[in-house]
């Protein structure tokens, strides 16, 4: 990288492509990006409307659950965390096991691929296998949802993520 020489034109093109301000050099008018709106060569950038519902709980006989939910538009590369629902990362100091992440990996016309970490997928009966894989991937189609939870016994968070629509 040290010996790499970048021309002004190449640098300008890179900035224009990243900002979406690509200008046709011949006409001086805004040109269509050769990569499409999504920047990945496959067409317009799709967004997904998801509903997140988080329940924080404590103890075996929980009477103090806190339920937080939000419906948001998200895009490829967005990371959904407790902060997405209004929490603060600093509130998890000393309890990092409760801080989860769900990455929107890919959005196509009829499904969305997600990757998760520091969570386990709930069993069909609703329980959590606390020794199950704490990271992985899943796919949702519009109208589908998945239940996940933090892999701890005495306190934690349950997360339900629903895919409402794609556009």
KEDRENBA-249096 format. One record per atom (N, C-alpha, C, O, CB): residue in one letter; x, y, z. Coordinates in steps of 0.02 Angstrom, whole numbers, padded with zeros to 5 digits, always signed. Glycine has a CB too. Layout:
AXYZ ...
//
This chain:
X+00040-00059+00000 X+00000+00000+00000 X+00043+00063+00000 X+00021+00115-00025 X-00046+00000+00058 X+00101+00059+00028 X+00144+00118+00034 X+00165+00144-00035 X+00169+00205-00044 X+00205+00102+00075 X+00178+00101-00082 X+00200+00121-00148 X+00144+00130-00198 X+00156+00144-00256 X+00248+00070-00175 X+00081+00124-00175 X+00024+00130-00220 X+00014+00203-00239 X+00013+00246-00195 X-00039+00100-00188 X+00005+00216-00302 X-00006+00284-00326 X-00079+00289-00348 X-00102+00251-00390 X+00043+00302-00384 X-00114+00337-00320 X-00185+00347-00335 X-00191+00413-00374 X-00167+00465-00352 X-00228+00348-00271 X-00224+00409-00431 X-00234+00470-00470 X-00295+00507-00443 X-00337+00478-00410 X-00244+00453-00545 X-00299+00571-00457 X-00355+00612-00435 X-00420+00584-00464 X-00471+00582-00430 X-00346+00685-00456 X-00418+00564-00528 X-00478+00538-00560 X-00503+00474-00527 X-00563+00465-00517 X-00464+00525-00634 X-00457+00429-00511 X-00476+00366-00479 X-00505+00378-00410 X-00554+00347-00390 X-00416+00318-00475 X-00474+00423-00373 X-00498+00440-00306 X-00567+00472-00310 X-00611+00457-00269 X-00448+00487-00271 X-00577+00517-00357 X-00642+00550-00366 X-00696+00499-00383 X-00751+00502-00356 X-00638+00604-00422 X-00679+00452-00428 X-00727+00400-00446 X-00746+00358-00386 X-00805+00342-00376 X-00697+00355-00501 X-00697+00339-00345 X-00711+00299-00285 X-00757+00337-00237 X-00805+00308-00212 X-00645+00281-00250 X-00743+00400-00225 X-00786+00441-00181 X-00855+00447-00210 X-00904+00441-00173 X-00755+00510-00171 X-00861+00459-00275 X-00927+00466-00306 X-00966+00401-00302 X-01027+00402-00290 X-00919+00487-00379 X-00933+00344-00312 X-00968+00280-00308 X-00991+00267-00236 X-01047+00242-00226 X-00922+00223-00331 X-00951+00283-00187 X-00969+00272-00117 X-01026+00318-00095 X-01068+00297-00055 X-00909+00282-00072 X-01028+00378-00120 X-01079+00426-00099 X-01140+00425-00145 X-01189+00459-00130 X-01050+00496-00097 X-01138+00389-00199 X-01194+00386-00245 X-01197+00446-00291 X-01248+00457-00323 X-01258+00380-00208 X-01143+00485-00294 X-01143+00546-00335 X-01101+00536-00398 X-01061+00579-00416 X-01116+00605-00294 X-01109+00480-00431 X-01071+00465-00491 X-01094+00510-00548 X-01153+00514-00562 X-01080+00391-00510 X-01047+00545-00579 X-01061+00592-00633 X-01032+00565-00698 X-00975+00544-00700 X-01032+00662-00617 X-01073+00566-00751 X-01049+00545-00817 X-01002+00599-00843 X-01022+00656-00851 X-01110+00534-00867 X-00940+00581-00855 X-00889+00629-00875 X-00905+00662-00942 X-00885+00719-00953 X-00821+00595-00880 X-00941+00627-00987 X-00956+00655-01052 X-01012+00707-01051 X-01009+00757-01086 X-00975+00600-01099 X-01063+00695-01009 X-01121+00740-01008 X-01123+00785-00947 X-01162+00832-00944 X-01184+00701-01012 X-01081+00771-00897 X-01080+00808-00834 X-01146+00801-00795 X-01160+00842-00751 X-01065+00882-00847 X-01186+00750-00811 X-01248+00737-00776 X-01239+00676-00732 X-01195+00635-00744 X-01307+00728-00825 X-01281+00671-00682 X-01278+00614-00637 X-01291+00550-00678 X-01341+00545-00714 X-01329+00621-00580 X-01246+00503-00671 X-01252+00440-00708 X-01276+00384-00663 X-01271+00388-00602 X-01184+00421-00739 X-01303+00332-00694 X-01322+00274-00656 X-01259+00236-00637 X-01214+00228-00678 X-01372+00229-00695 X-01257+00213-00576 X-01199+00175-00553 X-01196+00109-00590 X-01247+00076-00599 X-01202+00163-00477 X-01137+00088-00613 X-01131+00024-00646 X-01144-00034-00597 X-01152-00091-00617 X-01063+00016-00677 X-01145-00018-00532 X-01155-00069-00482 X-01228-00073-00459 X-01243-00115-00417 X-01111-00057-00423 X-01272-00032-00485 X-01341-00031-00461 X-01346+00008-00396 X-01295+00026-00367 X-01368-00102-00453 X-01407+00020-00373 X-01416+00058-00311 X-01388+00022-00252 X-01366+00054-00204 X-01488+00073-00300 X-01388-00043-00252 X-01365-00081-00195 X-01290-00084-00189 X-01265-00103-00136 X-01392-00150-00198 X-01253-00066-00240 X-01181-00067-00236 X-01149-00136-00239 X-01088-00142-00232 X-01159-00033-00175 X-01190-00188-00249 X-01161-00255-00251 X-01170-00288-00319 X-01156-00347-00327 X-01193-00298-00198 X-01193-00251-00368 X-01197-00277-00436 X-01260-00317-00449 X-01267-00345-00504 X-01139-00319-00450 X-01307-00321-00402 X-01366-00363-00412 X-01431-00322-00414 X-01485-00352-00411 X-01370-00414-00358 X-01427-00257-00419 X-01487-00218-00425 X-01498-00172-00366 X-01451-00157-00328 X-01547-00263-00432 X-01560-00149-00358 X-01573-00099-00306 X-01563-00127-00236 X-01571-00187-00224 X-01644-00073-00313 X-01546-00083-00190 X-01536-00104-00121 X-01604-00117-00089 X-01647-00074-00088 X-01496-00050-00081 X-01612-00177-00063 X-01674-00196-00031 X-01669-00182+00044 X-01616-00183+00074 X-01689-00270-00043 X-01727-00168+00073 X-01732-00158+00145 X-01784-00206+00172 X-01828-00228+00136 X-01750-00084+00162 X-01776-00221+00236 X-01823-00268+00268 X-01854-00234+00328 X-01820-00200+00367 X-01787-00333+00289 X-01919-00243+00335 X-01955-00219+00394 X-01958-00276+00444 X-01988-00328+00429 X-02027-00192+00376 X-01927-00267+00502 X-01926-00319+00552 X-01957-00293+00617 X-01955-00234+00632 X-01853-00343+00565 X-01985-00339+00654 X-02010-00324+00721 X-01966-00362+00770 X-01957-00422+00765 X-02086-00343+00729 X-01940-00325+00819 X-01900-00354+00872 X-01940-00350+00937 X-01968-00298+00952 X-01831-00318+00880 X-01942-00404+00973 X-01976-00404+01038 X-01929-00438+01087 X-01915-00497+01082 X-02046-00440+01035 X-01906-00399+01135 X-01859-00424+01184 X-01891-00427+01253 X-01926-00381+01274 X-01795-00381+01186 X-01878-00482+01288 X-01903-00489+01356 X-01843-00503+01401 X-01808-00553+01392 X-01956-00546+01362 X-01830-00458+01447 X-01776-00469+01497 X-01809-00500+01558 X-01862-00478+01579 X-01739-00401+01515 X-01777-00550+01587 X-01806-00586+01643 X-01753-00603+01695 X-01693-00603+01681 X-01841-00650+01619 X-01777-00617+01754 X-01732-00637+01809 X-01764-00693+01849 X-01824-00692+01862 X-01717-00576+01856 X-01724-00742+01867 X-01746-00795+01912 X-01794-00845+01882 X-01823-00834+01829 X-01777-00765+01970 X-01801-00900+01919 X-01844-00955+01896 X-01918-00936+01900 X-01956-00955+01855 X-01831-01018+01937 X-01938-00901+01950 X-02007-00879+01960 X-02011-00805+01942 X-02022-00762+01985 X-02031-00891+02033 X-02003-00790+01878 X-01998-00720+01856 X-02064-00684+01862 X-02115-00706+01836 X-01974-00717+01784 X-02063-00628+01898 X-02121-00585+01902 X-02102-00514+01881 X-02141-00468+01890 X-02151-00586+01972 X-02042-00507+01855 X-02015-00441+01840 X-01991-00434+01768 X-01943-00398+01755 X-01958-00425+01887 X-02023-00466+01722 X-02003-00462+01652 X-02012-00391+01625 X-02061-00357+01641 X-02043-00512+01610 X-01964-00370+01584 X-01969-00306+01550 X-01973-00321+01476 X-01927-00351+01448 X-01908-00259+01567 X-02027-00301+01444 X-02037-00315+01373 X-02027-00250+01334 X-02057-00198+01350 X-02109-00344+01359 X-01985-00253+01283 X-01971-00197+01239 X-01980-00220+01168 X-01958-00275+01150 X-01900-00167+01251 X-02013-00179+01127 X-02021-00199+01057 X-02015-00138+01012 X-02025-00081+01032 X-02089-00234+01045 X-01997-00153+00950 X-01990-00100+00899 X-01998-00132+00830 X-01980-00190+00820 X-01922-00063+00905 X-02025-00093+00784 X-02029-00113+00715 X-01984-00065+00676 X-01995-00004+00678 X-02103-00113+00687 X-01934-00091+00641 X-01886-00047+00607 X-01871-00073+00537 X-01876-00132+00522 X-01821-00043+00648 X-01852-00025+00493 X-01827-00042+00427 X-01752-00052+00435 X-01718-00012+00466 X-01843+00014+00373 X-01727-00105+00406 X-01656-00120+00412 X-01627-00138+00343 X-01665-00153+00297 X-01643-00177+00462 X-01562-00137+00338 X-01529-00151+00274 X-01472-00200+00286 X-01453-00214+00343 X-01503-00086+00241 X-01445-00225+00232 X-01388-00271+00235 X-01332-00237+00274 X-01316-00178+00263 X-01364-00290+00163 X-01302-00274+00319 X-01246-00249+00359 X-01265-00219+00426 X-01222-00205+00467 X-01209-00198+00319 X-01330-00208+00437 X-01353-00179+00500 X-01348-00231+00555 X-01365-00289+00545 X-01427-00153+00494 X-01324-00210+00613 X-01319-00255+00671 X-01373-00235+00721 X-01376-00177+00742 X-01247-00251+00703 X-01414-00283+00739 X-01467-00272+00788 X-01442-00296+00856 X-01420-00353+00862 X-01533-00309+00767 X-01445-00253+00906 X-01421-00269+00973 X-01472-00243+01024 X-01522-00214+01004 X-01350-00236+00986 X-01460-00253+01089 X-01505-00222+01138 X-01507-00146+01130 X-01557-00114+01149 X-01482-00240+01209 X-01454-00116+01103 X-01454-00043+01091 X-01507-00024+01039 X-01534+00032+01042 X-01384-00021+01067 X-01522-00068+00992 X-01574-00055+00942 X-01641-00043+00976 X-01683-00006+00950 X-01579-00115+00892 X-01651-00074+01033 X-01714-00067+01070 X-01708-00015+01126 X-01751-00013+01171 X-01734-00134+01099 X-01657+00026+01124 X-01651+00080+01173 X-01605+00068+01231 X-01597+00112+01274 X-01717+00096+01198 X-01575+00009+01235 X-01528-00004+01290 X-01461+00031+01278 X-01450+00059+01224 X-01516-00080+01297 X-01418+00030+01328 X-01352+00059+01321 X-01300+00005+01334 X-01305-00033+01382 X-01342+00119+01371 X-01250+00003+01291 X-01199-00049+01298 X-01165-00044+01367 X-01147-00095+01396 X-01146-00042+01243 X-01157+00017+01393 X-01125+00026+01458 X-01166-00009+01513 X-01138-00027+01565 X-01117+00100+01474 X-01231-00018+01502 X-01273-00053+01550 X-01258-00127+01555 X-01283-00161+01600 X-01345-00043+01533 X-01217-00153+01510 X-01200-00224+01509 X-01130-00237+01537 X-01106-00294+01534 X-01205-00251+01439 X-01098-00185+01565 X-01031-00194+01594 X-01037-00246+01650 X-01081-00241+01694 X-01003-00126+01622 X-00993-00294+01649 X-00995-00348+01698 X-01045-00403+01682 X-01044-00455+01715 X-01010-00320+01766 X-01088-00392+01633 X-01137-00442+01613 X-01138-00449+01537 X-01191-00452+01507 X-01208-00424+01640 X-01078-00450+01507 X-01072-00453+01434 X-01110-00512+01404 X-01128-00510+01346 X-01000-00456+01414 X-01121-00564+01443 X-01155-00624+01418 X-01226-00607+01395 X-01255-00643+01355 X-01157-00678+01473 X-01254-00551+01420 X-01322-00532+01401 X-01324-00487+01339 X-01378-00472+01314 X-01355-00497+01458 X-01266-00466+01314 X-01264-00422+01256 X-01259-00465+01193 X-01208-00497+01181 X-01204-00372+01260 X-01312-00465+01153 X-01315-00507+01093 X-01310-00464+01031 X-01316-00403+01034 X-01381-00548+01092 X-01298-00497+00974 X-01296-00463+00909 X-01330-00508+00857 X-01320-00568+00856 X-01224-00447+00889 X-01370-00476+00814 X-01399-00510+00757 X-01383-00467+00696 X-01405-00409+00691 X-01478-00520+00766 X-01345-00494+00650 X-01323-00459+00590 X-01368-00475+00531 X-01384-00534+00519 X-01250-00478+00573 X-01390-00423+00495 X-01427-00433+00433 X-01375-00447+00380 X-01343-00400+00355 X-01474-00370+00415 X-01366-00510+00361 X-01313-00529+00315 X-01331-00518+00242 X-01290-00495+00202 X-01296-00601+00324 X-01393-00534+00224 X-01411-00531+00153 X-01487-00522+00147 X-01525-00553+00183 X-01388-00594+00115 X-01507-00480+00100 X-01578-00471+00086 X-01588-00483+00011 X-01557-00450-00031 X-01603-00399+00107 X-01633-00529-00005 X-01652-00541-00075 X-01728-00534-00078 X-01760-00523-00027 X-01629-00612-00100 X-01757-00540-00137 X-01828-00526-00148 X-01875-00562-00100 X-01926-00534-00079 X-01846-00544-00218 X-01860-00625-00083 X-01908-00664-00044 X-01883-00689+00023 X-01918-00728+00056 X-01930-00721-00084 X-01823-00669+00045 X-01798-00693+00110 X-01740-00649+00134 X-01710-00612+00095 X-01775-00766+00104 X-01726-00655+00198 X-01671-00618+00229 X-01629-00668+00268 X-01656-00709+00305 X-01697-00560+00275 X-01563-00663+00260 X-01517-00705+00298 X-01488-00666+00356 X-01466-00609+00348 X-01461-00731+00252 X-01488-00697+00414 X-01463-00665+00475 X-01407-00709+00504 X-01406-00769+00494 X-01520-00655+00527 X-01362-00677+00540 X-01311-00713+00580 X-01319-00687+00651 X-01330-00628+00662 X-01238-00701+00552 X-01312-00731+00700 X-01321-00711+00769 X-01260-00732+00810 X-01225-00780+00794 X-01385-00741+00799 X-01249-00695+00864 X-01196-00714+00912 X-01219-00698+00982 X-01256-00650+00994 X-01129-00677+00896 X-01196-00738+01028 X-01212-00734+01099 X-01286-00747+01112 X-01315-00721+01160 X-01193-00665+01126 X-01316-00788+01070 X-01385-00811+01077 X-01388-00884+01059 X-01343-00911+01026 X-01433-00769+01033 X-01442-00917+01079 X-01457-00985+01056 X-01529-00983+01029 X-01570-00945+01053 X-01449-01039+01113 X-01542-01024+00979 X-01609-01028+00950 X-01653-01070+00996 X-01632-01123+01019 X-01608-01057+00878 X-01713-01046+01009 X-01759-01081+01053 X-01782-01147+01021 X-01789-01152+00960 X-01820-01037+01069 X-01794-01196+01063 X-01822-01260+01041 X-01895-01249+01021 X-01925-01199+01040 X-01817-01314+01096 X-01924-01296+00982 X-01994-01288+00963 X-02041-01278+01022 X-02092-01244+01016 X-02016-01349+00923 X-02025-01307+01080 X-02067-01300+01139 X-02055-01234+01175 X-02091-01218+01223 X-02054-01356+01187 X-02006-01195+01153 X-01993-01131+01183 X-01933-01128+01230 X-01907-01074+01244 X-02052-01109+01220 X-01910-01186+01253 X-01852-01188+01298 X-01787-01175+01261 X-01784-01179+01200 X-01849-01254+01334 X-01735-01160+01299 X-01669-01147+01270 X-01620-01201+01290 X-01617-01221+01348 X-01642-01078+01292 X-01582-01226+01242 X-01528-01272+01256 X-01467-01230+01274 X-01433-01204+01229 X-01513-01320+01194 X-01453-01222+01338 X-01400-01177+01360 X-01331-01198+01337 X-01284-01158+01337 X-01401-01173+01435 X-01323-01260+01316 X-01259-01282+01290 X-01259-01285+01213 X-01211-01310+01183 X-01241-01351+01319 X-01311-01258+01182 X-01315-01256+01109 X-01267-01206+01080 X-01236-01167+01116 X-01386-01240+01088 X-01260-01206+01014 X-01214-01159+00981 X-01235-01087+00995 X-01294-01069+00988 X-01212-01172+00905 X-01187-01045+01015 X-01201-00976+01033 X-01193-00928+00974 X-01197-00867+00982 X-01155-00954+01089 X-01183-00955+00916 X-01181-00915+00855 X-01203-00960+00798 X-01197-01021+00801 X-01110-00885+00842 X-01228-00928+00745 X-01251-00966+00688 X-01288-00920+00640 X-01282-00859+00642 X-01296-01023+00710 X-01326-00952+00596 X-01362-00916+00544 X-01433-00944+00538 X-01446-01002+00554 X-01325-00920+00475 X-01478-00901+00514 X-01546-00923+00499 X-01574-00879+00444 X-01549-00824+00431 X-01591-00922+00562 X-01626-00904+00411 X-01659-00868+00357 X-01733-00860+00374 X-01764-00906+00400 X-01650-00906+00288 X-01759-00801+00360 X-01831-00789+00370 X-01862-00765+00305 X-01830-00728+00266 X-01843-00737+00426 X-01923-00786+00293 X-01963-00760+00238 X-02017-00716+00269 X-02033-00723+00328 X-01995-00819+00196 X-02046-00670+00230 X-02098-00626+00257 X-02153-00666+00293 X-02178-00716+00266 X-02129-00583+00201 X-02171-00644+00352 X-02221-00678+00393 X-02192-00728+00442 X-02228-00751+00486 X-02269-00712+00349 X-02128-00745+00436 X-02097-00793+00481 X-02062-00757+00538 X-02046-00697+00533 X-02047-00838+00442 X-02050-00794+00592 X-02013-00766+00649 X-01971-00821+00680 X-01980-00880+00667 X-02062-00736+00701 X-01924-00800+00722 X-01881-00846+00758 X-01874-00821+00829 X-01874-00761+00842 X-01811-00852+00723 X-01869-00868+00876 X-01859-00851+00946 X-01789-00872+00966 X-01767-00928+00952 X-01912-00885+00992 X-01755-00826+00999 X-01687-00838+01022 X-01682-00816+01095 X-01727-00783+01120 X-01635-00801+00978 X-01629-00835+01129 X-01619-00813+01197 X-01546-00814+01216 X-01506-00848+01186 X-01658-00857+01245 X-01530-00774+01267 X-01461-00774+01292 X-01450-00840+01330 X-01494-00863+01366 X-01448-00711+01339 X-01391-00869+01322 X-01378-00936+01349 X-01356-00934+01423 X-01301-00955+01440 X-01324-00970+01309 X-01400-00909+01465 X-01386-00906+01537 X-01446-00935+01575 X-01501-00940+01547 X-01371-00833+01560 X-01435-00952+01638 X-01487-00987+01676 X-01529-00941+01720 X-01590-00944+01718 X-01456-01040+01718 X-01498-00898+01760 X-01534-00860+01811 X-01563-00794+01788 X-01608-00767+01821 X-01489-00848+01867 X-01539-00766+01734 X-01564-00703+01708 X-01546-00700+01634 X-01499-00733+01613 X-01535-00640+01747 X-01582-00661+01596 X-01564-00657+01526 X-01615-00619+01486 X-01658-00584+01512 X-01556-00725+01497 X-01609-00627+01420 X-01655-00595+01373 X-01679-00647+01323 X-01641-00689+01300 X-01621-00536+01337 X-01742-00642+01307 X-01771-00681+01253 X-01785-00631+01197 X-01807-00575+01210 X-01837-00720+01275 X-01773-00652+01136 X-01783-00608+01078 X-01825-00644+01026 X-01810-00700+01007 X-01715-00586+01048 X-01877-00611+01004 X-01916-00636+00948 X-01906-00588+00891 X-01919-00528+00898 X-01992-00645+00965 X-01883-00613+00834 X-01871-00572+00775 X-01918-00596+00720 X-01917-00654+00701 X-01797-00575+00752 X-01959-00550+00695 X-02007-00566+00642 X-01991-00526+00580 X-01974-00467+00584 X-02079-00552+00665 X-01996-00557+00522 X-01987-00522+00458 X-02055-00505+00432 X-02095-00549+00414 X-01947-00565+00407 X-02070-00440+00429 X-02136-00417+00408 X-02142-00407+00333 X-02191-00429+00303 X-02152-00352+00443 X-02092-00375+00302 X-02093-00366+00229 X-02024-00348+00203 X-01980-00328+00241 X-02144-00313+00209 X-02017-00354+00137 X-01955-00337+00102 X-01973-00290+00045 X-02022-00302+00010 X-01917-00401+00075 X-01934-00237+00037 X-01944-00194-00022 X-01879-00158-00038 X-01877-00120-00086 X-02001-00143-00010 
//
